[in-house]
C-alpha cells in the first residue's frame, strides 16, 4: 500500500523546525513566477507570500532576485533545465533576462 497523498502542504517558513527537512528534499509546492511580486499558488492562503527555496530556469540567462533578508542579487548566465537551490522572496524584472514563462518557484 502506498503513502497517502496530500495537497495540503503548508508554505515554507525558514524559521520553522521542519524547514530544514523541506529544503533538503526538493520542491513540494510550486508555482509560476510574476516579476516583482511575492510567490503564491492556488493553494496559498490569502495574504500569505511564499518563500521560494528552489527556482527552476528553463533558458539560460541572468536571474535577479530578492533574498529572504531583503537584499538583492543577480546571478549571471544561470544554467537552464534544472532546479537551483535559491532562497528568494521575489524575482526582479530589472536585471533578469529570462522570461517569466521560463521560470518556476518551489518551496
C-alpha positions, -999 to 999 in steps of 0.1 A, spaced: 0 0 0 14 34 -10 18 65 11 -12 89 14 -11 119 -10 -20 153 3 -23 186 -14 -24 205 19 13 213 22 19 244 42 40 273 29 78 270 37 88 291 67 126 291 71 122 297 108 103 265 115 119 233 127 106 214 97 121 239 72 154 221 72 139 188 61 118 206 34 148 224 19 168 191 16 140 172 -1 133 193 -32 103 213 -41 70 202 -26 49 233 -37 55 251 -70 40 280 -89 45 303 -118 66 335 -115 53 370 -117 81 396 -117 84 420 -87 57 403 -66 59 375 -40 53 339 -47 18 323 -44 -1 294 -60 -37 283 -60 -34 267 -25 -16 296 -8 -38 312 18 -49 348 11 -25 374 22 4 349 25 36 351 4 57 321 -1 95 319 5 108 300 -25 136 275 -18 141 264 -54 140 283 -87 136 264 -120 152 280 -150 140 269 -185 165 290 -205 200 303 -198 202 340 -187 206 364 -158 184 360 -128 179 389 -104 160 381 -71 153 394 -36 167 372 -9 148 363 23 167 391 42 156 418 17 189 422 -1 191 416 -39 214 395 -60 219 389 -97 232 355 -109 247 359 -144 243 331 -171 225 307 -147 222 272 -162 190 261 -178 169 230 -173 175 224 -135 161 235 -101 185 258 -85 187 259 -46 180 296 -41 161 312 -12 141 341 -27 110 362 -19 106 375 -54 122 376 -89 130 411 -101 122 423 -137 152 447 -135 183 426 -142 165 394 -152 170 384 -189 149 352 -186 112 354 -195 88 348 -166 72 319 -186 106 301 -184 108 303 -146 91 283 -118 94 286 -80 93 258 -55 93 255 -17 
